[in-house]
């Protein structure tokens, strides 16, 4: 499934995709969604794209067998901030490709 199709899934299907592909449960997804919203990504399409890019980015450093990223105390905020710094360096022109 292409990213353009994924971002238009109904909420429950999108959250399931995040869980199945990235090991992110609903609570963690809601926290990530809120972080992006608070940082200026008001349009749901922009947020969902960036959530998928972010999850793909952190999955590269995750436990390969478990397919889950571990954040630790305050780690999620640090990872999102690192991702957003990279995003800004690229001039807000995110052209990353998902690993799938």
C-alpha positions as CSV (number, residue, x, y, z in Angstrom):
1,X,0.0,0.0,0.0
2,X,1.3,3.4,-0.9
3,X,1.7,6.2,1.6
4,X,-1.0,8.2,-0.2
5,X,-3.4,5.4,0.5
6,X,-2.3,4.8,4.0
7,X,-2.8,8.4,5.1
8,X,-6.5,8.2,4.0
9,X,-7.4,5.1,6.0
10,X,-10.1,5.4,8.6
11,X,-8.7,6.2,12.1
12,X,-8.9,2.7,13.4
13,X,-7.3,1.2,10.3
14,X,-4.5,3.7,10.4
15,X,-3.8,3.0,14.1
16,X,-3.8,-0.8,13.4
17,X,-1.3,-0.2,10.6
18,X,0.9,1.7,13.0
19,X,0.6,-1.2,15.5
20,X,1.2,-4.0,13.0
21,X,4.0,-2.4,11.1
22,X,5.8,-0.4,13.8
23,X,4.6,-1.9,17.1
24,X,3.0,1.4,18.2
25,X,-0.1,1.0,20.4
26,X,-3.1,3.4,20.4
27,X,-1.9,5.3,23.4
28,X,1.6,5.9,22.0
29,X,0.1,6.8,18.6
30,X,-2.1,9.4,20.3
31,X,0.9,10.9,22.1
32,X,2.9,11.0,18.8
33,X,-0.1,12.6,17.0
34,X,-0.4,15.2,19.7
35,X,3.4,16.0,19.6
36,X,3.1,16.7,15.8
37,X,-0.1,18.7,16.2
38,X,1.5,20.9,18.9
39,X,4.5,21.5,16.6
40,X,2.4,23.0,13.9
41,X,1.2,20.0,11.8
42,X,-2.5,20.9,12.0
43,X,-3.6,19.2,8.8
44,X,-4.3,15.5,9.5
45,X,-2.7,14.5,6.1
46,X,0.5,16.3,6.9
47,X,0.5,14.7,10.4
48,X,-0.1,11.2,9.2
49,X,2.6,11.4,6.6
50,X,5.1,12.7,9.1
51,X,4.0,10.1,11.7
52,X,4.7,7.4,9.1
53,X,8.1,8.9,8.2
54,X,8.9,9.3,11.9
55,X,8.0,5.7,12.7
56,X,10.0,4.5,9.7
57,X,12.9,6.6,10.9
58,X,12.9,5.2,14.5
59,X,12.3,1.7,13.3
60,X,15.7,1.6,11.8
61,X,17.2,1.8,15.3
62,X,14.6,-0.6,16.9
63,X,15.1,-4.2,18.1
64,X,15.0,-6.1,14.8
65,X,13.4,-9.2,16.2
66,X,10.7,-7.4,18.2
67,X,10.2,-4.7,15.6
68,X,9.5,-2.2,18.4
69,X,11.4,1.0,19.3
70,X,12.1,1.6,23.0
71,X,12.0,5.2,24.1
72,X,12.6,5.3,27.8
73,X,11.7,8.3,30.0
74,X,11.5,11.4,27.8
75,X,12.9,9.4,24.8
76,X,9.9,9.9,22.6
77,X,10.1,13.7,22.8
78,X,13.9,13.5,22.1
79,X,13.3,11.3,19.0
80,X,10.5,13.5,17.6
81,X,12.7,16.6,18.2
82,X,15.6,14.9,16.3
83,X,13.3,14.0,13.5
84,X,11.9,17.5,13.2
85,X,15.5,19.0,13.1
86,X,16.2,16.7,10.2
87,X,12.9,17.7,8.6
88,X,13.8,21.4,9.0
89,X,17.3,20.8,7.5
90,X,15.6,19.5,4.4
91,X,13.7,22.7,4.0
92,X,10.3,21.1,4.8
93,X,10.5,19.1,1.6
94,X,10.1,15.6,3.0
95,X,10.8,13.2,0.2
96,X,11.7,10.2,2.3
97,X,10.7,6.8,1.1
98,X,9.2,4.3,3.5
99,X,11.1,1.1,3.9
100,X,8.1,-1.0,2.8
